[in-house]
Amino acid sequence: MVSALAFAYFLSKVSDTVTLPLLNIPQSELVLRSDNVFLLRQAGLSPELLIFRDQLDLRALERAGRLRLTLVDHNVLPSSDSYLEEAVVEVIDHHLLEREPNPTCSVTVEMVGSCATLVTEHIIQKAPEILDQQLAQLLYAAMVLDCVNMDPAAGKVTPKDSQYAAALERRFPTLPPRGALFQSLQNAKFDVSGLNTEQMILKDMKVVSETFNVAISVLYITLEEFFQRVGLEAELSSCCQKFGFDLLILMTISFTESREPIRELAVFSQSSRCREQVCQFLEQSCSPALDLRPISTPLPHISAYHQGNRLASRKKLLPLVKAFLKEQSGDRCPGPGEEEESDVPPTPMNSLVEGCPLNEGLPQISAQDLQEKFSKLEGVDL
């Protein structure tokens, strides 16, 4: 969100093109991003200024030749968005490069800890005069959270992240203290109070697809707490059926009293064969080795593990899942009690890295409303 807001603001200041930050989630899902809502409030930005994926008809804009897309924090479009490919003119990302070279698309991909670091680099090198306290606070907060308080022991921060975080600190000495800022964002991110099981799964989820769909969700409670939820397997099964998931991987993150991270992993599928194949692949993985140690679970369709490799976040798990899917290409997981293919519609996903539902109807925001939002954004001291 910060990368989209900041880079769109940068582009609007250095060009005459109307540039808008588009958040690739439905408006209804903002409530699931508790850390985002907290940061917006801290930075003095109203959520009403934001523009969401279900408020614009990108297909109509693309067909009219009125769309140019810059991708931030991902570098490839999912197959469901392939029709937008010709509109992509720039990419800024910190994930593994999967995009095919294209002379019409400028690509900046570097494996730093935070995409906000690369956006900050662009701004400082090309338009440092637009930086103010508010914009710096947004970028700084994203870096601090993504890089786990810039702690090398967490395995996320790189020298470039540290370089640009320090540059913002020097230029804006009144930024919130790093430790306090990280803790407040972490507390907001881990706040799952009031969320049902489906919302907890959707809160921080990526989906990868080949011949079947795998959702990978980060949970901010322990597996022991999660397994105590009444009717859990029925809720997980319902969620998978609703969104078309063949398999669900749950990666938990919690902390000891001394703030040491604890990671656990659970694999859910109604198909025993599918679940066992994924578990075996992850158990035998060497790059990276997850160091999985089985833990008991009372739920028959879930395999659970303590993850010894605390540095292996979902960012490092995703390539393993993609490798598994490619290896299993053509061997689709059967549904519960059947071997035939499911007629479940395509998965609605909440991250453009792996996919997102499209609103095929008329846009829910009028041209006048859009111009109004843009005018308000221009008037905000971002």
Disulfide bonds with the S-S distance in Angstrom:
Cys274-Cys333 1.96
